[in-house]
Amino acid sequence: MKKSIFIFAALLSFIYTFSFAQRPIVQDIQAVAGNTNKINILWDLPLNPEKEITQILVYRDLSPISSYAQLQNLSPIASLLPILTSYTDTVSDYKDYFYAVICVTDEPYDIIMMSINSTVTGAHIPSGFSASAAPAEEKEKKLYPQGSLREIPLPYLDYVEGLEKDYLVSEDAARASKGLGIESKKTVARLPIHIFEDDLISPDGGDDFLLFEVLKTSFIQKKYEEAITELEKLTGTNISSQTRSRAYFYLGESLYMLGRYEKAIKTFVRIESIYPELAKQWIDNSLDQLIY
């Protein structure tokens, strides 16, 4: 059953390429769950649509959204600006959720195409995450009437950077005070480049040699823009499925290294079934980079 769904989705994708290229319909929709109670929905906007898009509607259901009539009983979970290519949904359970993204011109464009603007597989948050955990109770704030004193007065720090005067604090305390009031942004460590063992040694020929040449001349040299161009060309040729899967992985890494995390996620999702643990690691880290 699942195989027939994917074949049907591939057929729809083929039809779309030749018949709907200028229609106001998003492409390549993906729904990816992170390590929290967030599900990230990603898509590509149509190029040069025949009508101007005024807004984008995001829908969610517990079953695949296969027709526009199905949306009549649903309310959109988000109404977005027409320039956006992602939305983060917050859920409170572990159910599989399916998504559809509809473009609105003078009216909603009533076309649903599986794997194009409607997800084929459901996305759910990890079972280890406590989705219903209540936030920590905030401490009660005490208000002080005007003119009244606090029980414990706040310390006074006589330091203003840039003024030439004698300070009442030590130099160490003055240096430490410079960072006060500045909100620090959490940083997430980036992943190092991964290269498969099959690509560490130059092969005699064939598809693996074509991939090795791309890696040697651009990817290893950190020429990621060039690597993206060459890897996209390579994945579009008639090469073996094993070589194509590795090429997609390197394509995802190149996008990641350039900070194009949304496109990197979409690329890693393509080969998640081939390299489940490795792809998930890169997807999760890309999501973290987007959040932080």
DODREN-309887 format. One record per residue (C-alpha): chain; y, z, x. Coordinates in steps of 0.1 Angstrom, whole numbers, always signed. Layout:
BEGIN
A; Y; Z; X $
...
//
This chain:
BEGIN
A; +0; +0; +0 $
A; +24; +10; +28 $
A; +16; -22; +47 $
A; +24; -43; +17 $
A; +58; -25; +13 $
A; +67; -33; +48 $
A; +56; -70; +45 $
A; +77; -72; +13 $
A; +107; -56; +31 $
A; +103; -81; +60 $
A; +103; -110; +35 $
A; +134; -97; +19 $
A; +151; -94; +53 $
A; +143; -130; +60 $
A; +156; -142; +26 $
A; +188; -121; +32 $
A; +195; -137; +66 $
A; +197; -172; +50 $
A; +210; -165; +15 $
A; +231; -134; +15 $
A; +249; -135; +49 $
A; +284; -135; +34 $
A; +277; -113; +4 $
A; +292; -77; +4 $
A; +260; -59; +12 $
A; +254; -35; +41 $
A; +225; -42; +65 $
A; +199; -24; +86 $
A; +201; +9; +67 $
A; +184; +39; +84 $
A; +179; +75; +74 $
A; +172; +99; +102 $
A; +167; +137; +100 $
A; +179; +159; +128 $
A; +168; +194; +137 $
A; +189; +211; +111 $
A; +194; +206; +73 $
A; +213; +173; +79 $
A; +200; +138; +72 $
A; +221; +110; +88 $
A; +223; +77; +70 $
A; +234; +47; +92 $
A; +241; +11; +84 $
A; +259; -20; +95 $
A; +288; -35; +76 $
A; +286; -72; +65 $
A; +304; -97; +86 $
A; +332; -116; +69 $
A; +321; -108; +33 $
A; +332; -132; +6 $
A; +351; -105; -12 $
A; +371; -76; +3 $
A; +352; -43; +2 $
A; +372; -15; -13 $
A; +348; +14; -10 $
A; +312; +23; -2 $
A; +289; +43; -24 $
A; +259; +63; -11 $
A; +230; +72; -35 $
A; +200; +95; -30 $
A; +168; +97; -49 $
A; +133; +112; -45 $
A; +116; +78; -48 $
A; +124; +44; -32 $
A; +155; +28; -48 $
A; +142; -7; -55 $
A; +166; -19; -82 $
A; +202; -15; -92 $
A; +191; -4; -127 $
A; +176; +27; -110 $
A; +211; +37; -100 $
A; +223; +39; -136 $
A; +208; +73; -139 $
A; +222; +85; -105 $
A; +256; +96; -94 $
A; +267; +87; -59 $
A; +266; +115; -35 $
A; +295; +101; -15 $
A; +323; +76; -20 $
A; +335; +64; +15 $
A; +361; +43; +31 $
A; +350; +6; +36 $
A; +352; +9; +74 $
A; +326; +37; +77 $
A; +290; +30; +89 $
A; +274; +64; +85 $
A; +272; +95; +63 $
A; +256; +129; +69 $
A; +238; +144; +39 $
A; +231; +181; +36 $
A; +199; +191; +18 $
A; +184; +224; +9 $
A; +146; +216; +7 $
A; +119; +197; +25 $
A; +115; +169; +1 $
A; +115; +132; +11 $
A; +148; +116; +2 $
A; +155; +79; -1 $
A; +190; +63; +1 $
A; +209; +32; -9 $
A; +243; +21; +1 $
A; +264; -1; -23 $
A; +295; -20; -14 $
A; +323; -21; -41 $
A; +347; -50; -43 $
A; +363; -56; -77 $
A; +331; -40; -90 $
A; +299; -26; -74 $
A; +278; -53; -59 $
A; +246; -49; -79 $
A; +220; -60; -53 $
A; +193; -37; -39 $
A; +172; -50; -10 $
A; +146; -28; +5 $
A; +152; -21; +43 $
A; +186; -39; +40 $
A; +207; -15; +19 $
A; +179; +7; +6 $
A; +156; +28; +28 $
A; +119; +21; +26 $
A; +106; +54; +39 $
A; +118; +89; +30 $
A; +136; +113; +53 $
A; +132; +150; +53 $
A; +144; +179; +73 $
A; +119; +197; +97 $
A; +97; +223; +81 $
A; +106; +248; +108 $
A; +142; +249; +97 $
A; +153; +276; +72 $
A; +173; +255; +49 $
A; +180; +283; +24 $
A; +191; +308; +50 $
A; +223; +325; +38 $
A; +253; +325; +62 $
A; +261; +357; +79 $
A; +284; +379; +58 $
A; +319; +378; +70 $
A; +336; +410; +80 $
A; +361; +422; +54 $
A; +396; +413; +64 $
A; +422; +441; +62 $
A; +457; +432; +52 $
A; +486; +452; +65 $
A; +518; +456; +45 $
A; +549; +443; +61 $
A; +563; +469; +85 $
A; +532; +490; +88 $
A; +513; +495; +120 $
A; +477; +487; +128 $
A; +453; +515; +135 $
A; +448; +500; +170 $
A; +478; +480; +182 $
A; +470; +446; +196 $
A; +474; +443; +234 $
A; +506; +426; +246 $
A; +501; +400; +274 $
A; +535; +393; +291 $
A; +526; +358; +304 $
A; +540; +324; +296 $
A; +530; +296; +319 $
A; +558; +278; +336 $
A; +585; +305; +335 $
A; +597; +318; +369 $
A; +597; +356; +365 $
A; +578; +386; +376 $
A; +548; +392; +354 $
A; +535; +426; +342 $
A; +499; +415; +347 $
A; +478; +406; +377 $
A; +474; +370; +389 $
A; +437; +371; +378 $
A; +446; +382; +343 $
A; +474; +355; +341 $
A; +449; +328; +351 $
A; +424; +340; +326 $
A; +450; +339; +298 $
A; +456; +302; +301 $
A; +425; +294; +281 $
A; +433; +318; +253 $
A; +439; +300; +219 $
A; +423; +268; +231 $
A; +392; +260; +211 $
A; +363; +251; +234 $
A; +340; +222; +223 $
A; +303; +227; +226 $
A; +288; +202; +250 $
A; +253; +189; +247 $
A; +235; +178; +279 $
A; +228; +141; +280 $
A; +193; +128; +287 $
A; +185; +111; +320 $
A; +173; +75; +321 $
A; +136; +71; +313 $
A; +115; +42; +328 $
A; +80; +35; +318 $
A; +53; +35; +346 $
A; +44; -1; +338 $
A; +79; -12; +348 $
A; +81; +6; +381 $
A; +62; -21; +400 $
A; +70; -58; +398 $
A; +42; -76; +378 $
A; +28; -109; +389 $
A; +42; -127; +359 $
A; +43; -131; +321 $
A; +63; -111; +296 $
A; +63; -79; +318 $
A; +79; -98; +346 $
A; +107; -110; +323 $
A; +114; -74; +313 $
A; +112; -63; +349 $
A; +139; -88; +360 $
A; +163; -75; +333 $
A; +157; -39; +345 $
A; +161; -48; +381 $
A; +193; -69; +378 $
A; +212; -49; +352 $
A; +196; -18; +337 $
A; +188; -1; +371 $
A; +222; -11; +384 $
A; +238; +7; +354 $
A; +253; -25; +341 $
A; +246; -15; +306 $
A; +267; -41; +288 $
A; +248; -68; +307 $
A; +215; -51; +300 $
A; +222; -50; +263 $
A; +229; -87; +262 $
A; +197; -96; +282 $
A; +175; -71; +263 $
A; +187; -84; +229 $
A; +178; -120; +241 $
A; +144; -108; +253 $
A; +135; -90; +221 $
A; +143; -122; +201 $
A; +118; -143; +221 $
A; +80; -146; +216 $
A; +68; -118; +239 $
A; +40; -93; +234 $
A; +45; -64; +211 $
A; +40; -39; +240 $
A; +67; -55; +261 $
A; +90; -58; +231 $
A; +86; -21; +223 $
A; +96; -11; +258 $
A; +125; -36; +257 $
A; +138; -20; +225 $
A; +135; +14; +242 $
A; +156; +3; +272 $
A; +181; -13; +247 $
A; +184; +21; +230 $
A; +190; +38; +263 $
A; +217; +13; +273 $
A; +235; +19; +240 $
A; +231; +57; +245 $
A; +246; +55; +280 $
A; +276; +37; +267 $
A; +282; +63; +240 $
A; +272; +40; +211 $
A; +250; +67; +196 $
A; +247; +53; +160 $
A; +233; +20; +173 $
A; +211; +38; +198 $
A; +196; +58; +170 $
A; +189; +27; +149 $
A; +172; +11; +180 $
A; +150; +42; +188 $
A; +139; +43; +151 $
A; +124; +9; +155 $
A; +99; +21; +180 $
A; +95; +57; +168 $
A; +60; +50; +156 $
A; +51; +36; +191 $
A; +66; +64; +211 $
A; +69; +92; +186 $
A; +76; +122; +209 $
A; +98; +102; +233 $
A; +118; +84; +207 $
A; +124; +116; +187 $
A; +138; +133; +218 $
A; +164; +105; +222 $
A; +171; +104; +185 $
A; +177; +141; +183 $
A; +199; +141; +214 $
A; +219; +111; +201 $
A; +225; +130; +168 $
A; +236; +161; +187 $
A; +261; +139; +207 $
A; +275; +126; +174 $
A; +279; +161; +159 $
A; +294; +178; +190 $
//
